[in-house]
Amino acid sequence: MKNLALLFVTAIAATSGFVFGTMQAASALNWNWNYSGIGITASGTFTTNDTPDDLGFYQILGITGTRNGETITGLQPSGTPIPGNEPFEVDNLISLNAQQLTGDGFGYSTSGGNYSSPFFASFLPIPSYLEVFSAPPFVPGFENFGPEDSELAISFSASIVTVPETSSIISLLAFGTLGIVSVLKGNKSSKFTHKIE
């Protein structure tokens, strides 16, 4: 009987591990994003946390994609500026609201050694999205833009493409239950065989 109880507890624990592992993996959201402007085309995917803050913004945790044919190589850490655009720090927040980016925006690096930071410019007469583009050589300070740098108007859009799926959790629970039943059946038949001997 002790062995039966131990097997039952082990099966429950294993099933719980699968379920909670799935819940953790599903705690991130995937987004498609894109923006364009004169001479600019950028698109890709974001990974964010799954819970928005009080203003409806999600924290961007990862980024992939391309900008004008260059591969995006990394997300600029929150609280830091892209090189050449000091002291304007990015916050890497995204929302499903009409205004999807904050005034700090997000930042990323590309395979060409360049940096970009799209943001919402609420200070314009007609608030809209802008992209700061910074290329080597990087001279600290936003007033030191060189001819290789730019700040241009863009159209920006992002949408969630995946959400945590409860169906995978239910499938794992069903699988775990079948495992428990087969363990119990196997244990009963082995006890019966043992008594006959």
N, C-alpha and C positions, 0 to 999 in steps of 0.2 A: 504493500500500500504506500510506503514511503517513496519507493521508486516511481510509482504512478504519480504521486503528488509532485515529486521533483521534476519529472518529465513535463507535467502540465505547466508548472511555473516557468520552466525553461522555454517551452513553446510560447507562452504568453510574453515573456521577456523578449524573445527574438522577434515576435510579431510587433511588439511595441517599438523595438529598435528600428524596424523597417518603417513603421508609420511615422515616428518622430524624425527619422532621417529624411523621409520624403517631405515632411512639413518644413524642415529647415531648408531643404533644397528649393522648395517652392516659395520661400519667403522673399524671393527677388522677382522683380518684374522685368520683362524685356520690352523695349520700345523700338520703333522705327522712327528715324528723324531725317530731315533734309532741309536744306536752305539753298537759296540761289540769289544772285544779284548780277550786276554788270561784271562779267568776267569771272564769276564765282559759281561753282557748283560743288556742293558738299552733301554727303548722305552717309547713313550707317545705322548702327544700333547702339542703344544705351542699355545698361543693366542698372536698375535702381532698387532701393528698398521697397517694401510693399505697403508701407503706411505713410500717408502724407502728413506734413506738419499742419498746424492750425490754419495756415493760409492756403493749404492744398498743394504744397510743393513736396516732391519726392527728391531724395538725395541720389545723385548720379554716382554709381560705384565703379562703372567701367564703360569703355567706349570702343567701338570699332568703326571702320568706314574709310572713306576717301575724301579728299578735297582736291579738286582740279587734277585728278589722276595720281596724287600722292597718297600713300597709305597712312592712315592715322596710327601713330605708334604709342600714344599714351594720353591719359587724362591728366591735366594740370591739377596738382593737389589743391583742395579747397583751402582758402585763406592765403593763397599766394598769387602773385600776378604772373601772366605770361611774360617771358623776357622781352624787354623793349616797351612794356606798357605799365611800368611801375608808376604810381603805387596802387593801381586798381586791381584788387584781389578778386578772384573768381569764387563763387560759392557752390557751383555745380548743382544747381537746383532746376527742376523741370516740373511743369504742372499741366493738367488737362484744362485749366482755366483759359479764358480768352487770351490773357497775357501769360504765355507759357514759360518765359524766362524772366528772371529778376534783372535789376539794373547792374548786377555783378556778373551774371551769365556763367557760362562754363568755358573751359579752355582745354586745348589739346595741342600735341606736337605731331608733326608729320615726318615721313621718311626723308623729305628734302631738307630737314633741319629747320623748318619753319614752325611758327606757332599761330594759332587762331583763337579768337575769343568772341563768340556771338553773345549779344546781350540785348536787353530791352532799354531803349533810350527814352525814358520818360521826360527828359529835359528838352526834347525837341518840340517845336511849335505844334507839330502833329506827331505824338509819340509813336515810335516804330522800332523795328529791330535794326541793329547795326552789327557789323563784324569788324573787329580789329584784327589786322593781319600784320605779323611781325616776322621779318626775315633777317638773316645775318647781313652785316655785322650788327649786333645788338647793342644799342646805346641806351643805358638806363634812363627812364623818364619818358612820359607820354609826349612831351614837347619836342623830343628829339627824333621824330619820325624822319626816316630817310626816304629817298625816292622808291625804295623797295618795299616800304610799308604802306598800309592803307587803313582807312576807316570808312566802310561803304555800307549803304543801305542794302538790306536783304529781306527776303520773305522766308519766314521760318515756320516749320510745322513738325509736330511730333505726336505719336499715338502709341498706346499700349497694344502690344500684339499677343502677349501671353499673360495669364494670371494663374495663381495657384489652383491646381485642379483637385477637387475633392474626389473625383472618380478614381484617381490613382491610389488614394488613401483607402477608399472602400475596397478596391481590388486587393490591396495588401491585407486588409482585415479578413477578407474572404479566404485568401490563400493561407493565412495563419490559422484560421478556424479549421480548414481542411487538414492542415498539418497536425493540429491537435487531435482531431478525430482519428486520423490514421495512427498516431502514436498510441492513443487509447486502445484502438482495435488490436494493434500489434501487441500491446502489453497484455491484453486479456487472453489472446490466443497462446502466447508463450507461457502464461500461468497455467492454462488448461493442459498444455502439452507436458509441462513439468509435473503436474499432479498424476498424470497417467503413468509416467515412468516411475 
